[in-house]
Amino acid sequence: MTAREDLVDVAARDMPVDHYKVNEAIDAFARELTGKVRALHRPVVHRGRTICVECSGWADGSTDNPPTTHPCATIQALDNQE
């Protein structure tokens, strides 16, 4: 079961709600999503520079956007909240 399914399962149960389980499910869901965002904004070396794959639009050795240095603003925001 995914973290999202756990969250939906906890939310769908009858009252009273076990707030500890709800918080656990929310935390697991947030960790899962954070991991997915980090995977999208992973670093890659391009022409001797470490850039963000997602922000730079990197694919097949070239970029669609101007190369964005890694860690990008998205990764910096995640690092500052944790």
N, C-alpha and C positions, 0 to 999 in steps of 0.2 A: 504494500500500500504506500502511495506517495505521501509526502508531508501535506499536500493540499487535500488529499482524500481523508487523511487523519483529521485535519481541521474541519472539513465539512461533516465528518462523522461525529465529532465532538459537538459541533454546533447544532446538529440535528437531533440530539438526544433530548429526552424529557427533562423538565426542570426538577429539582434544582441543578444548576450547572456546577460542575466541579471546575472552579476557576484555575486551579493548578494544572489540570489537564488541558484546558483551553490555552493557557499561557505556554505550556510545553508544545502544543501543536502549532501555535503561532511562531514560536522560536524556531522550531524545526523547518517550517515553511520559509521563514526569513533566511535561514542558513542555506536552504536549497536554492532559493532565488539568487542569493548573493553569489553562490558558487557558479550559477549559470551566467551571471553578469561578468564575473571574473574570467570565465572561459571565453566569452565573447571579446573581452578587452585584454586578451593575452598579448604578451610581448613577442616581437619577431625582429630579427636583425635584417635591416634593409639598407643596402649601400653603406655599411659600416655604422649605422645608427640603430638603436633599439627603439622601435615604434610600436604603437598600438594597432593591432590588426583591424579592429572594428572602426575606430575613429579615422584611420587612414584609408579605409576601403581597400586593404591589401588582399591581393589574390594573384597567384601564379607569378610571383616575383615583381609585381608592380602595384602602384596605388592609384585609386580613382580620385582620392582627395589629397591635399597636401599632407605629407607625412606628419603625424602627431607623435611627439615624444612620449614614450612610456616611462613612468606611469602617467596615464592621461588623467584628465579632470575627474572622470568617473571613478577610476581606481583610487585616486586621492581622496575623493569624497567617502568611498567605502572604508578606506583606511582610517580616516578621521572619525568616523562614527563608531568604530569597533573598539 
